[in-house]
C-alpha cells in the first residue's frame, strides 16, 4: 500500500479515530506517494498498521523463537517497505522492486525475495535476512485488504484512495475471535501471499454477496459505518495479523 497523503485525511477522519480496545491477542508466548493497503511508517506519523500486524506475529512467536527479539527492528522495518509498481528513491529497494516485479496490489515474484533471504541467512547476515523477510510479510499483509485481493488499482491520494484502508489507518481494533482458517503450513512464507488474498476475497464475497468491490464501498470514517462493515474491518485486521504470524513461522522453520 502507498503512503496516503495524511493531512487532509486526518482533518476529515480525526474524530473517528478514538481507539477501541482490540480483542486479546492469541499468543503462544508472551506476547510518499505510494499506494497503501495498510498504512506504513512513511505514511503514518503515529503507529503504522504494517507495524501492528508484524508486531503481533513477532510477539506471538518470540517465546519459541528467541531470535525474533534480536532482529525485531529489521523485520518491522522490512514490513514497512513499499515496493510496488511505482519507482522508489532508494537504489537498493528500487532494484528489489524491479526484481520481484512489484504490482499495485503486491509482487509477482515474492519467491525471489525468499531465496535471497535464505541465502543471506545462511551466509550469516541474519539482520539483512530478516529485513528481506519483512518485505515478504508486507506483501502477505497487503493481500489481506479487499482492494489488493481483487486487484482494484488505487493510490494514496485523496481522489484514488481506498476507504477500507482509510478506516484501518484511523483505528487499530483487530478481532481474533472468529479466525475462520487454519494454518496450511506452507514450506515457504511467500506461499502465504496468494493464500492471504484468497482469504480476504472469500471473506468479502461471503459477507457481502453479489457485491463488486469498489474503493468507496466502505465509508471514509467510522462515524458512518454499519455494524456489518465495522465487524468486517476488525475481522480483516485480526485475520491478516494471523496469516502474517503463519508466514513468519513458516520462514523460521525453513531457513
C-alpha positions as a LaTeX table, in Angstrom:
\begin{tabular}{lrrr}
\hline
Residue & $x$ (\AA) & $y$ (\AA) & $z$ (\AA) \\
\hline
Unk1 & 0.00 & 0.00 & 0.00 \\
Unk2 & 1.30 & 3.50 & $-0.76$ \\
Unk3 & 1.81 & 6.38 & 1.61 \\
Unk4 & $-1.51$ & 8.14 & 2.00 \\
Unk5 & $-1.47$ & 11.94 & 1.97 \\
Unk6 & $-2.40$ & 12.22 & 5.60 \\
Unk7 & $-3.05$ & 15.86 & 6.38 \\
Unk8 & $-6.38$ & 16.22 & 4.53 \\
Unk9 & $-7.38$ & 12.70 & 5.53 \\
Unk10 & $-6.71$ & 13.24 & 9.22 \\
Unk11 & $-8.66$ & 16.50 & 9.07 \\
Unk12 & $-11.65$ & 14.54 & 7.81 \\
Unk13 & $-11.32$ & 11.48 & 9.99 \\
Unk14 & $-9.76$ & 12.51 & 13.28 \\
Unk15 & $-13.00$ & 12.43 & 15.20 \\
Unk16 & $-13.49$ & 8.84 & 14.13 \\
Unk17 & $-10.09$ & 7.80 & 15.40 \\
Unk18 & $-10.95$ & 7.19 & 19.04 \\
Unk19 & $-9.35$ & 3.82 & 19.65 \\
Unk20 & $-11.44$ & 0.87 & 20.69 \\
Unk21 & $-9.78$ & $-1.93$ & 22.63 \\
Unk22 & $-8.71$ & $-4.83$ & 20.48 \\
Unk23 & $-9.59$ & $-8.40$ & 21.31 \\
Unk24 & $-6.90$ & $-10.07$ & 23.41 \\
Unk25 & $-4.07$ & $-11.31$ & 21.26 \\
Unk26 & $-3.79$ & $-15.01$ & 20.59 \\
Unk27 & $-0.29$ & $-15.81$ & 21.73 \\
Unk28 & 1.89 & $-18.84$ & 22.02 \\
Unk29 & 4.22 & $-16.93$ & 24.31 \\
Unk30 & 4.38 & $-13.51$ & 25.96 \\
Unk31 & 3.35 & $-11.68$ & 23.62 \\
Unk32 & 5.31 & 9.22 & $-0.02$ \\
Unk33 & 3.02 & 8.90 & $-2.98$ \\
Unk34 & 2.98 & 5.18 & $-2.86$ \\
Unk35 & $-0.27$ & 3.25 & $-2.75$ \\
Unk36 & $-1.00$ & 1.67 & 0.63 \\
Unk37 & $-3.14$ & $-1.25$ & 1.67 \\
Unk38 & $-2.43$ & $-0.97$ & 5.34 \\
Unk39 & $-0.58$ & 2.23 & 6.19 \\
Unk40 & 3.21 & 2.03 & 6.65 \\
Unk41 & 5.71 & 4.12 & 8.60 \\
Unk42 & 6.37 & 6.64 & 5.82 \\
Unk43 & 2.67 & 7.47 & 5.60 \\
Unk44 & 1.57 & 7.32 & 9.24 \\
Unk45 & 3.08 & 9.66 & 11.84 \\
Unk46 & 1.68 & 7.63 & 14.74 \\
Unk47 & 1.91 & 3.82 & 14.62 \\
Unk48 & 1.66 & 2.12 & 11.24 \\
Unk49 & $-0.73$ & $-0.77$ & 10.67 \\
Unk50 & 2.04 & $-2.75$ & 8.96 \\
Unk51 & 3.96 & $-2.42$ & 12.24 \\
Unk52 & 0.98 & $-3.60$ & 14.28 \\
Unk53 & 0.48 & $-6.64$ & 12.05 \\
Unk54 & 4.14 & $-7.64$ & 12.13 \\
Unk55 & 4.48 & $-7.00$ & 15.86 \\
Unk56 & 1.55 & $-9.30$ & 16.54 \\
Unk57 & 3.33 & $-12.07$ & 14.63 \\
Unk58 & 6.61 & $-11.45$ & 16.45 \\
Unk59 & 5.04 & $-11.27$ & 19.90 \\
Unk60 & 3.05 & $-14.45$ & 19.28 \\
Unk61 & 6.17 & $-16.44$ & 18.38 \\
Unk62 & 9.11 & $-14.89$ & 20.23 \\
Unk63 & 8.91 & $-17.25$ & 23.22 \\
Unk64 & 9.57 & $-20.22$ & 20.95 \\
Unk65 & 11.91 & $-18.36$ & 18.59 \\
Unk66 & 14.04 & $-16.03$ & 20.77 \\
Unk67 & 15.97 & $-14.82$ & 17.71 \\
Unk68 & 12.91 & $-12.73$ & 16.82 \\
Unk69 & 13.66 & $-10.35$ & 19.68 \\
Unk70 & 17.17 & $-9.78$ & 18.35 \\
Unk71 & 16.03 & $-8.92$ & 14.83 \\
Unk72 & 12.66 & $-7.36$ & 15.62 \\
Unk73 & 13.63 & $-3.93$ & 14.29 \\
Unk74 & 14.87 & $-5.28$ & 10.95 \\
Unk75 & 11.74 & $-7.38$ & 10.49 \\
Unk76 & 9.39 & $-4.48$ & 11.24 \\
Unk77 & 11.37 & $-2.12$ & 9.01 \\
Unk78 & 11.19 & $-4.55$ & 6.09 \\
Unk79 & 7.45 & $-4.95$ & 6.60 \\
Unk80 & 7.08 & $-1.18$ & 6.17 \\
Unk81 & 8.82 & $-1.04$ & 2.77 \\
Unk82 & 6.52 & $-0.19$ & $-0.15$ \\
Unk83 & 7.95 & $-1.99$ & $-3.18$ \\
Unk84 & 5.05 & $-1.99$ & $-5.62$ \\
Unk85 & 4.64 & $-0.73$ & $-9.21$ \\
Unk86 & 5.97 & 2.80 & $-8.72$ \\
Unk87 & 9.71 & 3.56 & $-8.55$ \\
Unk88 & 11.25 & 4.39 & $-5.17$ \\
Unk89 & 14.21 & 6.65 & $-4.45$ \\
Unk90 & 16.40 & 4.19 & $-2.57$ \\
Unk91 & 18.65 & 2.40 & $-5.09$ \\
Unk92 & 18.74 & $-0.94$ & $-3.27$ \\
Unk93 & 15.00 & $-1.01$ & $-2.72$ \\
Unk94 & 14.34 & 0.02 & $-6.33$ \\
Unk95 & 16.46 & $-2.89$ & $-7.55$ \\
Unk96 & 14.49 & $-5.25$ & $-5.31$ \\
Unk97 & 11.19 & $-3.78$ & $-6.52$ \\
Unk98 & 12.15 & $-4.46$ & $-10.13$ \\
Unk99 & 13.45 & $-7.94$ & $-9.30$ \\
Unk100 & 10.27 & $-9.07$ & $-7.57$ \\
Unk101 & 8.08 & $-7.39$ & $-10.23$ \\
Unk102 & 6.13 & $-5.16$ & $-7.90$ \\
Unk103 & 2.49 & $-4.53$ & $-8.79$ \\
Unk104 & $-0.18$ & $-2.18$ & $-7.47$ \\
Unk105 & $-1.51$ & $-4.95$ & $-5.25$ \\
Unk106 & 1.66 & $-6.91$ & $-4.41$ \\
Unk107 & 4.52 & $-8.53$ & $-6.30$ \\
Unk108 & 4.62 & $-11.30$ & $-8.88$ \\
Unk109 & 7.87 & $-12.87$ & $-7.64$ \\
Unk110 & 7.96 & $-12.74$ & $-3.87$ \\
Unk111 & 9.60 & $-16.17$ & $-4.07$ \\
Unk112 & 12.79 & $-14.46$ & $-5.25$ \\
Unk113 & 12.86 & $-12.48$ & $-2.02$ \\
Unk114 & 12.59 & $-15.69$ & $-0.01$ \\
Unk115 & 15.51 & $-17.23$ & $-1.92$ \\
Unk116 & 17.51 & $-14.08$ & $-1.24$ \\
Unk117 & 16.56 & $-14.13$ & 2.44 \\
Unk118 & 17.56 & $-17.78$ & 2.88 \\
Unk119 & 20.90 & $-17.31$ & 1.16 \\
Unk120 & 21.62 & $-14.22$ & 3.23 \\
Unk121 & 20.69 & $-16.02$ & 6.44 \\
Unk122 & 22.93 & $-18.97$ & 5.55 \\
Unk123 & 25.79 & $-16.54$ & 4.94 \\
Unk124 & 25.42 & $-15.26$ & 8.50 \\
Unk125 & 23.94 & $-11.82$ & 7.73 \\
Unk126 & 20.83 & $-12.51$ & 9.78 \\
Unk127 & 19.74 & $-8.91$ & 10.22 \\
Unk128 & 19.60 & $-8.41$ & 6.47 \\
Unk129 & 17.81 & $-11.74$ & 6.03 \\
Unk130 & 15.11 & $-10.66$ & 8.47 \\
Unk131 & 14.74 & $-7.37$ & 6.59 \\
Unk132 & 14.09 & $-9.28$ & 3.36 \\
Unk133 & 11.63 & $-11.49$ & 5.23 \\
Unk134 & 9.84 & $-8.38$ & 6.47 \\
Unk135 & 9.26 & $-7.30$ & 2.87 \\
Unk136 & 7.63 & $-10.67$ & 2.17 \\
Unk137 & 5.40 & $-10.18$ & 5.21 \\
Unk138 & 4.42 & $-6.78$ & 3.81 \\
Unk139 & 3.01 & $-8.48$ & 0.71 \\
Unk140 & 1.21 & $-11.08$ & 2.85 \\
Unk141 & $-0.32$ & $-8.25$ & 4.86 \\
Unk142 & $-1.29$ & $-6.18$ & 1.82 \\
Unk143 & $-3.23$ & $-9.05$ & 0.31 \\
Unk144 & $-5.42$ & $-9.06$ & 3.42 \\
Unk145 & $-7.11$ & $-5.91$ & 2.04 \\
Unk146 & $-10.00$ & $-6.46$ & $-0.38$ \\
Unk147 & $-8.69$ & $-3.95$ & $-2.93$ \\
Unk148 & $-5.44$ & $-5.90$ & $-3.16$ \\
Unk149 & $-7.16$ & $-9.28$ & $-3.14$ \\
Unk150 & $-9.39$ & $-8.20$ & $-6.05$ \\
Unk151 & $-6.60$ & $-6.28$ & $-7.85$ \\
Unk152 & $-8.52$ & $-2.99$ & $-7.74$ \\
Unk153 & $-5.97$ & $-0.33$ & $-8.64$ \\
Unk154 & $-5.70$ & 2.57 & $-6.19$ \\
Unk155 & $-3.18$ & 5.03 & $-4.78$ \\
Unk156 & $-2.62$ & 7.02 & $-1.61$ \\
Unk157 & $-4.06$ & 10.25 & $-3.00$ \\
Unk158 & $-7.44$ & 11.59 & $-1.94$ \\
Unk159 & $-9.03$ & 11.02 & $-5.36$ \\
Unk160 & $-7.69$ & 7.45 & $-5.67$ \\
Unk161 & $-7.98$ & 6.36 & $-2.06$ \\
Unk162 & $-9.45$ & 3.09 & $-0.82$ \\
Unk163 & $-11.86$ & 3.83 & 2.03 \\
Unk164 & $-11.25$ & 0.42 & 3.64 \\
Unk165 & $-7.60$ & 1.33 & 4.02 \\
Unk166 & $-8.50$ & 4.76 & 5.37 \\
Unk167 & $-10.66$ & 3.15 & 8.05 \\
Unk168 & $-7.80$ & 0.84 & 9.02 \\
Unk169 & $-5.44$ & 3.81 & 9.31 \\
Unk170 & $-7.82$ & 5.55 & 11.71 \\
Unk171 & $-8.27$ & 2.69 & 14.13 \\
Unk172 & $-6.40$ & $-0.49$ & 15.05 \\
Unk173 & $-9.12$ & $-2.69$ & 16.53 \\
Unk174 & $-8.41$ & $-6.27$ & 15.41 \\
Unk175 & $-10.77$ & $-9.09$ & 16.28 \\
Unk176 & $-9.23$ & $-12.51$ & 16.84 \\
Unk177 & $-12.47$ & $-14.17$ & 17.95 \\
Unk178 & $-13.54$ & $-15.51$ & 14.56 \\
Unk179 & $-10.44$ & $-16.78$ & 12.76 \\
Unk180 & $-12.07$ & $-18.93$ & 10.08 \\
Unk181 & $-8.98$ & $-20.60$ & 8.61 \\
Unk182 & $-6.20$ & $-22.84$ & 9.91 \\
Unk183 & $-2.53$ & $-22.57$ & 9.06 \\
Unk184 & $-1.91$ & $-24.53$ & 5.82 \\
Unk185 & 1.73 & $-24.85$ & 6.92 \\
Unk186 & 3.33 & $-23.97$ & 3.62 \\
Unk187 & 7.04 & $-24.65$ & 3.23 \\
Unk188 & 7.86 & $-21.03$ & 2.37 \\
Unk189 & 6.47 & $-17.68$ & 3.55 \\
Unk190 & 5.86 & $-16.34$ & 0.03 \\
Unk191 & 3.18 & $-19.02$ & $-0.43$ \\
Unk192 & 1.09 & $-17.10$ & 2.10 \\
Unk193 & 0.84 & $-14.10$ & $-0.25$ \\
Unk194 & $-1.81$ & $-15.63$ & $-2.56$ \\
Unk195 & $-3.34$ & $-17.50$ & 0.39 \\
Unk196 & $-3.90$ & $-14.19$ & 2.18 \\
Unk197 & $-5.53$ & $-12.70$ & $-0.91$ \\
Unk198 & $-7.83$ & $-15.66$ & $-1.42$ \\
Unk199 & $-8.89$ & $-15.48$ & 2.22 \\
Unk200 & $-9.65$ & $-11.75$ & 2.02 \\
Unk201 & $-11.61$ & $-12.14$ & $-1.22$ \\
Unk202 & $-13.63$ & $-15.01$ & 0.22 \\
Unk203 & $-14.41$ & $-13.05$ & 3.37 \\
Unk204 & $-15.72$ & $-10.16$ & 1.28 \\
Unk205 & $-17.88$ & $-12.22$ & $-1.07$ \\
Unk206 & $-19.28$ & $-14.20$ & 1.86 \\
Unk207 & $-20.08$ & $-11.12$ & 3.94 \\
Unk208 & $-21.33$ & $-9.02$ & 1.01 \\
Unk209 & $-22.72$ & $-11.48$ & $-1.57$ \\
Unk210 & $-23.31$ & $-10.26$ & $-5.12$ \\
Unk211 & $-21.32$ & $-7.07$ & $-4.45$ \\
Unk212 & $-18.43$ & $-5.98$ & $-6.66$ \\
Unk213 & $-15.72$ & $-4.35$ & $-4.56$ \\
Unk214 & $-15.33$ & $-0.60$ & $-5.11$ \\
Unk215 & $-12.90$ & 1.81 & $-3.47$ \\
Unk216 & $-15.84$ & 3.74 & $-1.99$ \\
Unk217 & $-17.78$ & 0.68 & $-0.79$ \\
Unk218 & $-16.81$ & 1.48 & 2.80 \\
Unk219 & $-17.36$ & 4.93 & 4.35 \\
Unk220 & $-14.32$ & 7.13 & 4.87 \\
Unk221 & $-14.75$ & 7.41 & 8.66 \\
Unk222 & $-16.00$ & 5.22 & 11.49 \\
Unk223 & $-18.81$ & 7.74 & 12.15 \\
Unk224 & $-20.89$ & 6.45 & 9.27 \\
Unk225 & $-20.09$ & 2.74 & 9.28 \\
Unk226 & $-22.65$ & $-0.03$ & 9.66 \\
Unk227 & $-22.22$ & $-2.82$ & 12.17 \\
Unk228 & $-21.57$ & $-5.35$ & 9.40 \\
Unk229 & $-18.87$ & $-3.25$ & 7.78 \\
Unk230 & $-17.27$ & $-2.39$ & 11.12 \\
Unk231 & $-17.07$ & $-6.06$ & 12.04 \\
Unk232 & $-15.60$ & $-6.87$ & 8.64 \\
Unk233 & $-12.76$ & $-4.36$ & 9.03 \\
Unk234 & $-11.94$ & $-5.61$ & 12.54 \\
Unk235 & $-12.03$ & $-9.24$ & 11.40 \\
Unk236 & $-9.76$ & $-8.44$ & 8.46 \\
Unk237 & $-7.26$ & $-6.77$ & 10.78 \\
Unk238 & $-7.23$ & $-9.81$ & 13.07 \\
Unk239 & $-7.14$ & $-12.39$ & 10.29 \\
Unk240 & $-4.37$ & $-10.55$ & 8.46 \\
Unk241 & $-2.34$ & $-10.44$ & 11.66 \\
Unk242 & $-2.86$ & $-14.19$ & 12.00 \\
Unk243 & $-1.77$ & $-15.05$ & 8.45 \\
Unk244 & 1.28 & $-12.85$ & 8.99 \\
Unk245 & 2.13 & $-14.96$ & 12.02 \\
Unk246 & 1.75 & $-18.15$ & 9.98 \\
Unk247 & 4.01 & $-16.81$ & 7.23 \\
Unk248 & 6.62 & $-15.76$ & 9.77 \\
Unk249 & 6.62 & $-19.17$ & 11.43 \\
Unk250 & 6.98 & $-20.84$ & 8.03 \\
Unk251 & 10.16 & $-18.84$ & 7.46 \\
Unk252 & 11.51 & $-19.59$ & 10.93 \\
Unk253 & 11.13 & $-23.33$ & 10.37 \\
Unk254 & 12.52 & $-23.36$ & 6.82 \\
Unk255 & 15.62 & $-21.15$ & 6.94 \\
\hline
\end{tabular}
